[in-house]
Amino acid sequence: MDAKKVSILSALAASSCCVPPLILLGLTLLGVGTAGMAGFSSTLGAMKWYIFPLAILGLGFSYYLYFKERKKCSTEACKMINKRFTESMLVISTVVIVGFLGWSVYPYVIPSNGPKLDTRALRANTSSAHYAVYKVDGMTCGGCEVAVDGAISASGIVDSVKSDFTAGKAYLWYNTAELDTAKVSKAINSVGYKGSLLENN
């Protein structure tokens, strides 16, 4: 296997925990049933901290293969096949892996002044009469937040929603007389996570 193939596989592995929820959101918005893939997506999210080291090792192996071939060709006066394409794939794969890794670890590395999400300020700035909090199991990065927010919003039963993957919660504001909790849970499940009501007032 050559350097470009290994680098592409490494980039796909690094993005595997964050991209499937967004794909599921797209399928949900299109009305396509996604129950089977939702379980697969949740499993990938749980394995994320095992997948990233493998992706980094794969990328390192790609660079090793590339430089080994380049050195061989410089001494044996041969021409590297698809040199520019391989170099491009190495750069793109590096950006993808570093980007997804950064997106996943920034809340744990960068200190924040207080909680990531000020729910009291959000509650004060909304015209919605009611407020609910859902526990959401399986969120591991910003992509998960986007998927959960999008799925709940698309259900049309809340006015606004904001998820926080570090807290494992989704905050909902709504004006209906009663929140359709089953529909909210179904929306969360459709993108690969498990939601349960914690607070409703």
Backbone torsions as a table, in degrees:
resi	resn	phi	psi	omega
1	MET	NA	136.7	-176.5
2	ASP	-93.4	173.6	-172.7
3	ALA	-60.1	-41.9	-176.1
4	LYS	-66.7	-37.5	179.5
5	LYS	-66.9	-42.7	179.8
6	VAL	-65.2	-39.7	-179.2
7	SER	-66.9	-39.0	178.1
8	ILE	-64.8	-44.6	177.8
9	LEU	-61.7	-38.1	178.8
10	SER	-65.3	-42.2	178.8
11	ALA	-65.0	-40.5	177.7
12	LEU	-63.3	-39.8	178.7
13	ALA	-64.1	-43.7	-178.7
14	ALA	-64.1	-33.1	-177.8
15	SER	-88.8	-5.7	-172.6
16	SER	-64.9	-26.7	-178.7
17	CYS	-84.2	-22.5	-175.2
18	CYS	-103.3	-32.5	-175.3
19	VAL	-75.9	-42.4	-178.8
20	PRO	-53.7	-41.1	177.1
21	PRO	-60.4	-35.2	179.1
22	LEU	-71.1	-36.1	175.1
23	ILE	-64.5	-43.8	178.4
24	LEU	-60.6	-39.9	177.4
25	LEU	-60.2	-45.1	177.6
26	GLY	-59.7	-43.9	178.9
27	LEU	-65.8	-38.5	177.9
28	THR	-62.7	-43.4	179.0
29	LEU	-64.5	-28.5	177.4
30	LEU	-84.8	-5.8	178.7
31	GLY	81.7	20.2	179.7
32	VAL	-90.3	133.0	178.5
33	GLY	-65.2	133.6	-173.7
34	THR	-133.1	21.5	-173.2
35	ALA	-58.2	-45.0	-178.9
36	GLY	-64.1	-44.2	-179.7
37	MET	-69.5	-28.6	179.9
38	ALA	-61.4	-42.7	177.5
39	GLY	-64.5	-38.6	178.0
40	PHE	-63.6	-43.0	179.7
41	SER	-62.2	-43.7	179.8
42	SER	-63.4	-38.8	178.4
43	THR	-63.6	-42.6	178.7
44	LEU	-62.7	-41.2	178.6
45	GLY	-60.8	-39.2	179.8
46	ALA	-68.3	-26.1	-178.2
47	MET	-94.9	5.5	-172.8
48	LYS	-51.8	-43.8	-175.6
49	TRP	-76.2	-6.5	170.8
50	TYR	-94.2	-32.9	-177.7
51	ILE	-70.7	-41.6	-177.5
52	PHE	-59.2	-47.8	177.8
53	PRO	-59.9	-38.0	177.5
54	LEU	-64.7	-39.5	178.8
55	ALA	-64.9	-41.0	179.4
56	ILE	-66.6	-41.7	176.2
57	LEU	-62.2	-41.1	178.0
58	GLY	-62.3	-41.6	178.6
59	LEU	-65.3	-42.8	176.8
60	GLY	-59.8	-40.3	177.7
61	PHE	-65.1	-36.2	177.2
62	SER	-61.3	-46.4	178.8
63	TYR	-63.5	-39.7	177.8
64	TYR	-59.2	-48.0	179.4
65	LEU	-61.2	-41.7	-178.8
66	TYR	-63.5	-50.2	-177.1
67	PHE	-69.7	-31.1	176.2
68	LYS	-64.0	-45.6	179.4
69	GLU	-66.8	-39.6	179.9
70	ARG	-63.5	-41.8	179.2
71	LYS	-65.8	-41.9	179.5
72	LYS	-60.9	-43.7	-178.7
73	CYS	-70.6	-29.6	179.2
74	SER	-72.4	-29.8	180.0
75	THR	-89.0	-27.9	-177.5
76	GLU	-104.1	7.3	177.5
77	ALA	55.8	41.0	175.4
78	CYS	-103.4	172.5	-178.9
79	LYS	-111.8	129.9	177.9
80	MET	-71.5	134.4	179.4
81	ILE	-81.6	132.0	178.5
82	ASN	52.3	45.2	-176.5
83	LYS	-59.9	-48.9	-177.8
84	ARG	-62.9	-41.2	179.7
85	PHE	-64.3	-43.2	179.1
86	THR	-62.1	-44.6	178.8
87	GLU	-61.6	-41.5	178.6
88	SER	-62.4	-44.1	-179.9
89	MET	-65.0	-36.3	177.1
90	LEU	-64.2	-43.6	179.6
91	VAL	-65.8	-47.6	-179.4
92	ILE	-61.9	-44.2	179.8
93	SER	-63.1	-40.3	177.6
94	THR	-61.7	-45.7	179.5
95	VAL	-62.2	-43.7	-179.6
96	VAL	-62.5	-48.3	-177.1
97	ILE	-65.3	-46.7	179.3
98	VAL	-64.2	-40.4	179.6
99	GLY	-61.6	-49.7	-179.4
100	PHE	-68.7	-34.8	176.5
101	LEU	-65.3	-44.6	177.7
102	GLY	-61.3	-42.2	179.8
103	TRP	-62.8	-29.5	-177.5
104	SER	-85.8	-31.1	-173.4
105	VAL	-104.7	-11.5	-173.7
106	TYR	-57.2	-37.9	-179.6
107	PRO	-66.7	-23.5	-179.4
108	TYR	-88.0	-22.4	-174.4
109	VAL	-97.3	-43.4	-176.8
110	ILE	-86.0	118.5	-179.5
111	PRO	-67.9	143.5	179.0
112	SER	-116.1	155.6	176.8
113	ASN	-89.4	91.0	-178.9
114	GLY	87.9	-166.0	-177.1
115	PRO	-68.2	151.3	-179.3
116	LYS	-62.8	-34.7	-175.1
117	LEU	-125.9	117.5	179.3
118	ASP	-87.4	91.4	-175.3
119	THR	-69.5	-29.1	178.3
120	ARG	-65.7	-41.6	178.4
121	ALA	-66.2	-41.1	178.1
122	LEU	-63.6	-40.2	-179.8
123	ARG	-65.2	-38.7	-178.9
124	ALA	-70.1	-27.2	-175.9
125	ASN	-95.6	12.5	179.4
126	THR	-114.8	149.1	179.1
127	SER	-91.2	0.7	-178.9
128	SER	-68.2	142.5	-177.3
129	ALA	-80.5	-26.4	-173.7
130	HIS	-125.9	159.9	-173.7
131	TYR	-141.7	138.8	177.9
132	ALA	-139.7	151.7	176.7
133	VAL	-123.9	130.9	177.3
134	TYR	-114.5	137.8	169.6
135	LYS	-82.9	128.2	-179.1
136	VAL	-120.9	112.2	179.5
137	ASP	-87.1	134.9	173.3
138	GLY	108.2	-9.2	179.3
139	MET	-72.9	130.8	-177.7
140	THR	-129.6	-3.6	-179.4
141	CYS	-162.5	179.0	179.4
142	GLY	-60.9	-30.9	178.1
143	GLY	-63.8	-34.2	177.6
144	CYS	-65.6	-42.0	178.5
145	GLU	-60.2	-44.9	179.6
146	VAL	-60.3	-43.6	-178.3
147	ALA	-65.5	-45.2	-179.2
148	VAL	-65.4	-47.1	179.2
149	ASP	-59.2	-43.9	-178.6
150	GLY	-64.8	-42.2	-178.8
151	ALA	-66.5	-43.5	179.9
152	ILE	-67.3	-42.6	178.4
153	SER	-61.5	-41.0	-178.2
154	ALA	-66.3	-22.3	179.7
155	SER	-68.8	-19.4	175.9
156	GLY	74.0	17.2	-177.0
157	ILE	-108.2	-3.1	177.5
158	VAL	-128.2	158.3	177.3
159	ASP	-82.4	-39.2	178.4
160	SER	-155.6	159.4	-179.0
161	VAL	-149.1	144.1	175.0
162	LYS	-142.3	121.7	179.1
163	SER	-98.3	156.4	177.4
164	ASP	-137.1	105.0	-173.9
165	PHE	-69.8	-28.4	179.5
166	THR	-69.1	-31.4	177.4
167	ALA	-89.3	-18.2	-177.2
168	GLY	69.3	37.0	-176.5
169	LYS	-135.8	156.2	171.8
170	ALA	-124.8	132.3	-178.0
171	TYR	-107.9	125.3	-174.2
172	LEU	-120.7	142.4	174.8
173	TRP	-123.7	135.3	-176.2
174	TYR	-151.8	160.1	-178.0
175	ASN	-114.6	-5.4	-179.3
176	THR	-68.9	159.8	-178.2
177	ALA	-62.4	-36.4	-178.7
178	GLU	-143.4	136.7	-180.0
179	LEU	-77.9	130.9	176.5
180	ASP	-80.5	86.8	-174.3
181	THR	-63.8	-33.2	179.2
182	ALA	-65.7	-38.1	-179.9
183	LYS	-69.6	-37.5	177.2
184	VAL	-64.6	-46.4	179.3
185	SER	-60.8	-40.3	178.7
186	LYS	-63.3	-40.3	178.6
187	ALA	-63.1	-43.5	179.3
188	ILE	-64.8	-43.6	179.8
189	ASN	-63.6	-31.5	-176.2
190	SER	-64.7	-21.4	178.5
191	VAL	-108.0	17.0	169.4
192	GLY	98.9	12.6	-178.6
193	TYR	-122.9	170.5	179.1
194	LYS	-117.6	122.5	-178.0
195	GLY	-113.3	140.2	175.3
196	SER	-140.5	139.5	-177.1
197	LEU	-69.1	129.2	176.5
198	LEU	-104.8	-40.7	-174.0
199	GLU	-148.1	141.1	179.0
200	ASN	-149.8	119.0	177.2
201	ASN	-147.4	NA	NA
